[in-house]
Amino acid sequence: MADPLPSTSRSLPIALIRAREAVMAPIRDMLSETGITEQQWRVLRVLAEHGPMDTSTLATRAALLFPSLTRIANTLRKKELLTQTRDESDRRRQLVRITPKGQKIIDDNTHEATRIIEDFKTTLGNENYETLLNLLEKILKTKT
């Protein structure tokens, strides 16, 4: 007889999904007035933090599948929030960079995004917050 599955209340995949929804709710509220999605926000955040980069690296850092990034980048380009150009040294590579208009969205929401993070740190405590991030990073490293 197979071992019984753990209760869904103690299931890691289900707990992670529930936690993601709890974490994303205030971020979705913040983004509701910006006209961008949470995936678009991630793309802009990565570009604002790391500067111009190729699309493959951007997809990885923004936690997106490459086909999704392609669609999102097209939308953000139409909104003039990013630009996409061919790499001069390797014409197969596309380089993406945030525009001043895209940076303004980040800048306009930095205070609220920081407040949201601080709320989570208050709820968990600084040490638990850092421990949680470290544990999640550990899970990611076992995958590779």
C-alpha positions as CSV (number, residue, x, y, z in Angstrom):
1,M,0.0,0.0,0.0
2,A,1.3,3.5,-0.9
3,D,2.2,6.0,1.7
4,P,-0.7,8.4,2.3
5,L,-0.2,11.9,0.9
6,P,0.3,14.7,3.4
7,S,-2.7,16.8,4.2
8,T,-3.3,19.6,1.7
9,S,-2.9,22.0,4.6
10,R,0.7,20.7,4.9
11,S,1.5,20.3,1.2
12,L,4.5,22.3,0.0
13,P,3.2,22.9,-3.5
14,I,-0.2,24.1,-2.2
15,A,1.4,26.1,0.6
16,L,3.7,27.9,-2.0
17,I,0.7,28.7,-4.2
18,R,-1.3,30.1,-1.3
19,A,1.7,32.1,-0.1
20,R,2.3,33.4,-3.6
21,E,-1.3,34.6,-3.8
22,A,-1.0,36.3,-0.4
23,V,2.3,38.0,-1.4
24,M,0.9,39.1,-4.8
25,A,-2.4,40.6,-3.6
26,P,-0.9,43.9,-2.4
27,I,1.4,44.1,-5.4
28,R,-1.6,43.6,-7.7
29,D,-3.4,46.4,-5.8
30,M,-0.4,48.6,-6.3
31,L,-0.2,47.8,-10.0
32,S,-4.0,48.2,-10.6
33,E,-3.5,51.9,-11.4
34,T,-0.3,51.6,-13.5
35,G,-1.8,49.8,-16.5
36,I,0.8,47.0,-16.3
37,T,0.6,43.4,-15.2
38,E,2.7,41.7,-12.5
39,Q,4.7,40.0,-15.2
40,Q,5.3,43.3,-16.9
41,W,6.3,44.8,-13.6
42,R,8.9,42.0,-13.1
43,V,10.4,42.7,-16.5
44,L,10.7,46.4,-15.8
45,R,12.1,45.8,-12.3
46,V,14.8,43.5,-13.6
47,L,15.8,46.0,-16.3
48,A,15.7,48.9,-13.8
49,E,18.0,46.9,-11.4
50,H,20.4,45.3,-13.8
51,G,20.3,47.5,-16.9
52,P,20.1,46.4,-20.5
53,M,20.4,42.7,-21.2
54,D,19.7,40.0,-23.7
55,T,16.2,38.5,-23.8
56,S,17.3,35.1,-22.6
57,T,18.9,36.5,-19.5
58,L,15.9,38.7,-18.9
59,A,13.5,35.8,-19.2
60,T,15.5,33.9,-16.6
61,R,15.8,36.8,-14.2
62,A,12.1,37.8,-14.5
63,A,11.1,34.2,-13.9
64,L,9.3,34.0,-17.3
65,L,9.2,31.4,-20.1
66,F,10.9,32.8,-23.2
67,P,7.6,32.8,-25.3
68,S,5.9,34.7,-22.5
69,L,8.7,37.3,-22.4
70,T,8.5,37.7,-26.2
71,R,4.8,38.6,-25.9
72,I,5.3,40.8,-22.8
73,A,8.2,42.6,-24.4
74,N,6.1,43.4,-27.5
75,T,3.4,44.9,-25.3
76,L,5.9,46.9,-23.3
77,R,7.6,48.1,-26.5
78,K,4.2,49.3,-27.8
79,K,3.6,51.1,-24.5
80,E,7.1,52.7,-25.0
81,L,8.3,51.3,-21.6
82,L,11.2,49.4,-23.1
83,T,13.2,49.2,-26.3
84,Q,14.6,46.2,-28.1
85,T,17.5,46.3,-30.4
86,R,19.9,43.8,-32.1
87,D,23.2,43.2,-30.5
88,E,25.9,44.8,-32.7
89,S,28.4,41.9,-32.0
90,D,25.9,39.1,-32.3
91,R,22.9,39.9,-34.6
92,R,21.0,36.9,-33.3
93,R,20.7,38.5,-29.8
94,Q,18.1,41.0,-28.9
95,L,19.1,43.6,-26.2
96,V,16.3,45.0,-24.1
97,R,16.5,48.2,-22.1
98,I,14.0,50.2,-20.0
99,T,12.9,53.6,-21.3
100,P,12.6,56.7,-19.2
101,K,8.8,56.2,-19.3
102,G,9.3,52.6,-18.0
103,Q,11.7,53.8,-15.3
104,K,9.1,56.4,-14.2
105,I,6.6,53.6,-13.5
106,I,9.3,51.9,-11.3
107,D,10.2,55.2,-9.6
108,D,6.5,56.2,-9.0
109,N,5.8,52.9,-7.3
110,T,9.1,52.4,-5.4
111,H,7.7,53.8,-2.2
112,E,4.6,51.6,-2.2
113,A,6.6,48.5,-3.2
114,T,9.0,49.1,-0.4
115,R,6.1,49.6,2.1
116,I,4.7,46.2,0.9
117,I,8.1,44.5,1.6
118,E,8.3,46.2,5.0
119,D,4.8,44.9,5.9
120,F,6.0,41.3,5.1
121,K,9.1,41.9,7.2
122,T,7.0,43.2,10.0
123,T,4.7,40.2,9.8
124,L,7.5,37.6,9.6
125,G,10.2,39.4,11.4
126,N,13.4,40.4,9.6
127,E,15.2,37.1,10.4
128,N,12.4,34.9,9.3
129,Y,12.0,37.0,6.2
130,E,15.6,36.4,5.3
131,T,15.4,32.8,6.3
132,L,12.4,32.3,4.0
133,L,14.2,33.8,1.1
134,N,17.2,31.6,1.8
135,L,15.1,28.5,2.0
136,L,13.4,29.3,-1.3
137,E,16.8,29.9,-2.9
138,K,17.9,26.5,-1.6
139,I,14.9,24.8,-3.2
140,L,15.8,26.5,-6.5
141,K,19.4,25.4,-6.3
142,T,18.4,21.7,-5.8
143,K,16.5,22.0,-9.1
144,T,19.6,22.8,-11.1
